[in-house]
Amino acid sequence: MSPDCGTTRFGQCPSCPAASKALDHDDEIRSRDGISRLLRTLHLIVLLALTAVWIAPPASGQMLAVPLELASPGQTAAWATRHGARLLGPGPLPGSYVIHGERSSLLVPALTNQKLLLAATPAACGEAPEQATVPGKR
C-alpha cells in the first residue's frame, strides 16, 4: 500500500483493495441487471407467442371478421359470404361478424380488404363457455 493510497478528490485510489471490491460489486450489479433484462425479454416473447396462438384463426371453423376501417356488420357479412364463409352472427366489436369458413380461402382476401381474422372463442365473442355451440348443431 503506497502512502498516496486512499481517497483522492476523484474518488477511491484504483490500487486500493477497497476500490477493487467496489468495482467487483458494480460488475455484479451490471450482471444482475443484464440477467433481469434478459428474463423480462423472454417473458415478453412467451406472452406474445401465447397471445398469437390464442387469437390466430383456426384452419377451419369459427372466426371473427373485424373490419380495420369503419364498416357495418352488414358490410362485413357481405364480404364474408362473397368469399365462401357461412354467417353465424354479429360480433362483439363494431362492424365485426362471427363466421365459419376456411382460413386458406379467407386470409388473403381479408388482408387485401382491411379485415382482420381472429379466433372466435366463446369468451372473445361475449358468450359464456357453456352457451357456445358447434356450427350446425344446437
N, C-alpha and C positions, 0 to 999 in steps of 0.2 A: 504494500500500500504506500503510495507516494505521499509526501507532505501536502501536495496540492489536491489530494483526493478529498472528495466531499461535495457539498452543494456549491455550485457556481451560480453566477447570475443567469446562466442559460439552462439551469436545471441540474440534474444529477450527473456526476462525472461518469463517463462511459466505462471507465476501468473499475469502478466501484462495484462490489458484489451486489449491493442493494439495487443498483441500476440494472444489472442483468436480470435480477428477479422481476423487476418491474417490466422489462421488455418481454420476458417469458410470459408474464401474466397478460400483457397486451396481445401477444400472439395467440394465447389460449382463448381469449375473448373473441378475437377475429375468427378463429377456427370454429368456435361455437356459433357465431353469427352466420358463418357460411353454411354450416350444417342446418341451422334453423331455417335459413333462406331456401336451402335445397328441399327440406321437408315441406315447407309451405308450397313450393312449386309443385312437388309431387302430389300433394293433396289437391291442389287446383286441377292438375291434369286428370286425376282419378275422378274428381267431381264432374268435370266437363265430359269425360268419356261416359260416365253413368247417365248424365243428362242426355247426351246424344243418343244413347241406346234407348232410353226411356221415351223420347219424343220422336224417334225415327219411325216413319210409316212402315207397316208390315208389307211383305211382298204381295200379299193378297189379303184383303179384309177391310175392316173399318178404318177410315181415315178422316181427319178433319181438314177440309179445304178452307184455308184462311186467305182472303184477299189482302195483298200488301198495299192496295190502293182502295179508296172509298168505293164500295160496291154493296148492293143489296143482297140478301140471301138468295133472291130470285136470280140475279145475275150469276152468282156462284153456282147455283143449281143448274142453270142453263149451260154454263161452261162444263160442268162435270158430266152431264148427260151427253153432250157433244163428244166427249172423249171416252164414252163407254162405262161410266160409273153408274151405280144404282143409288138413288137418293134414299136417305134414311131419316133426315130431318134437319131443321136449322141448328146450327152450332151455338155454343155459348158466347162466342166473340162476335162483334159487329160484322155482318156480311158473311159469316162463315156458315158452312154446311157440312153435316156428317154424311159421308158417302161410303159405299162399299165398292171396291174395284181392285184392279191390278196396278201395283206401283210402277211396273215397267211401261205400261201404256199411259200413265198419268204424270209421271215425274217430269219429263221434258216439256210437255205442254204446260204444266204448272209453272215451271221456271220461266218459260217464254211469255206467259200471260200474267205475270206478277201474282202468282198464287203460291202459298206455302202449304205443303202436305205434312201433317203431323199424325202421330198415332192417336187414334180416337179411343183412349182409355175411358172407362166409365167415370172415373174421378175427374178427368180433364174435361169431360163433356157435361159435368154437372149432375150425373146420376150417382146414386148410391150403388155400390158393387152388386147388391142383391137385386137391383132393378134392371141391371144390364141384361140385354137379350142378345142371343146369337141371331145374325141376319137370317131371315126366312123362318125362324122358329119363335114361338111365344110361350 
